[in-house]
Amino acid sequence: FLARLSESRQRIWEQSLVTAGEVLQGFALAAVVGIPLGLVIASVDVVRRALYPLIVFLQLIPKIAIAPLFIVWFGFGPFPKVLLTFLLCFFPILVDSMTGFKTLDVRLLYLTRSMGAKPWQSFLFIRLPAALPFIFSGLKVAVVLAVTGAIVAEFVGSNAGLGYLLLRASSYLDTTLIFAVLVALSVMGLAFSYGVEVAERLVMPWQRKR
């Protein structure tokens, strides 16, 4: 299959770009929504009691099962793939963000405020650094799910992407192309996982000493 991988490298590269774009958009959207929402739910009891049970209930719905509905509603474009990727990534990011923002002893916040620190300073220098290890833990889980979500969505209905290429290869029993696509998917998953780890080291330089 290595020969086939070399032979089809241009085709695989083009389809990899499509899938990578869906993964990045869905993952980034989940992070942009999940982390601030985790902060709000962890900080405001009324919001937590109102929203968190609903979010848990929605999480119980199998995302793979509703993928065909997204295709029916939104067509074969990239949006349903991004949406499914977002839904798979959202919950682990949200839960770990909530845990991170709740892990800090509130007495530290009271102490900093008594010393004259403004709320944004307490958040930026105390609460956020304490939550970052948990947030990145959720991001590491979510980025793996993001690749899975994009591929499954492409299986259900797509005319581009590695999932589409893998489905075409399976229909023609082209095992060498199947293995070549699987290698490309593995490399993509490793690249995204490594990217999150690099971001973690850049954002949390104090972790490098451990």
N, C-alpha and C positions, 0 to 999 in steps of 0.2 A: 504493500500500500504506500510505501515511501515514494516509489516511482510515480504512483498516481497522484500523490500529494504534490510532488514537484510539477507534474504535468498539468494539474488543475489549479495551481497556486493562484493564478489571476482570478479565476472564477470564485474560488474559495475566499480570497481576499475581499472581493467586491461584496459577497454575501456576508462576510464577517463584519464589514463596516455597517451594513444595515442592522444586523443584530446588536452590535456594540452601541449604536445610536439609541436603539430602543432600551437597552439595559441602562445606559447612562441617564437618559431622560426619566425613566421610571424610578431609578434609585435616587437621583437628585431630588425629584419631586417628593419622594417619601421622606427624605432627610429634611427638606425645607419645611414640610408640614409636620412631621412627627416630632422633631426636637422641640420647636416652640410649643406645640400642643402638650408635650410631656411636661414642660415647665409650668404651663398654665394649670394642668390637672394636678400636678404635685403641689402647687402653691395655693390653689383656691378650692376649698372643700366643696362648695356648691357646684362648681364645674365638674369636679371629680365624681360626685354622686349622680350628677345628671348625665354625663357623657360616657364615663368609663364602662358601666354595664352595657350600654348600647354598642360601644366599640367591641367589647368582648363577644356580644351576641353576633355582630357582623363577622367577627373573626371565625366563628364556628361554621359559617357557610363555606363549603369547599370552593375555593377560588377556581380550581380546574373545571369544576362542573358548570360554572357560570361563564366560562370563556366563550362557548358558542353563542351565548346571548349577546356578548359584546360584538361579535362578528355580525350578528343580525342587526343590531342597533347602529353600529358605527362603521360597518363595511370592512373592507380588506386592507385599509390603509394602516399606517403606523399607530394611530391613536389607540385602538383596542389592545395592542401589544404593550404600549406604554402604560395603559390603565391597569392591565393585569399585573405587570411588573410592579407598579406602584402599590397595589393592594397586597401583594406578597411581601414587599419590603416594609410596609408601613407599621405593622404590629410589633415586630421585634425592635424596631427603632423607637417606637413610642414607649414600650414597656421598659426598655433599658434606660431611656431618657428619664422617665418618671422615677425609676429606682435611683438613678444618679442624683437627681435634684432633691430627692428626699433623704439621701444618706447623710447629708451634712447635719451636724448638731446645731440646732437653731441658736443655742447659747453663743456660738461663735459669731453669728450674725448680730446678736444683741451687743456683744462685746465690741465689735467693729463700729457699730452705730454709736455706742457710748463714747468711743474715741474720736467721733466726728466724721466717720466715713459716710459718704452719701450712698443711697441705695444702689446706684449703678456701680459704684466702686466695690461695694460688698459683693455684688453679683459677679463682676468681672474678675476680681482678684481672689475671691474665696469660694463662692458657690459653683461657678462654672468650672474652675480647675478640679474641684472635687468630683464633679459629675462627668468630666470628660472620659475617664477610663470606662465607665458604664456605657456612655454614648458610643464610644468606638467599639465596644463589645457588640452592641446591637448592629452597628454598621457592618462589622465583619460577617455577622450572620446574614444580614440582609443582602449583601452584595452577591453572595452565593445563590440566594433565592432569586435574585434579579435575573441572573442568567437562565435559571430554570424557568422562570415565568415567561421570559421572552421566547424561549424555545417552544414551550407548550402552546403559547398563543400562536406561534407560527405553524405549529402542527394543525391547529384547529382551522385556521384559514389565513392564507398568506400567498403572495406571489413573489416574495423575496425573503432573503435571510437564510441563515444556516439551518434553521428548522425546516424551512421549505425545501432546501437542497437535500437535507437528510431524508425527508419524506419522498422526494423524487427518486433518490438513490435506492430507497427501500422498495419502492414500487417496481423498479427495474431489476431488483436483486443484484445491484451493483455493490458488492461487499467491499471492494477496494475503496470506492468513493465514500462509503459509509464510515470506514475506519479513518479515512483522511479528514472527514468532517468532524468526527469525534476528537481527533487530535487537535483540530482547530478550536473546538469548543473547550477542550481542557486547557489549552494555552490561554484562551480568552479568560476563563475563570481564574486561572492563576494570576494573570496580569491585573485583573480587577482587585483580587484579594491583596496582592502585593501593593497596589496603588493605595488601598486603604491603610495598610501598615506603614507605608511611607508617610502618608498624611498624619497618622498618629504620632510618628516620631517627630515630625516637624512641629505639630501643634503642642505636643507634650515633651519637650526636650529633657525634662527632669526624669522621664521614664528610662532614658538611655543608660543611666547609671545603675539600674537594677539588673 
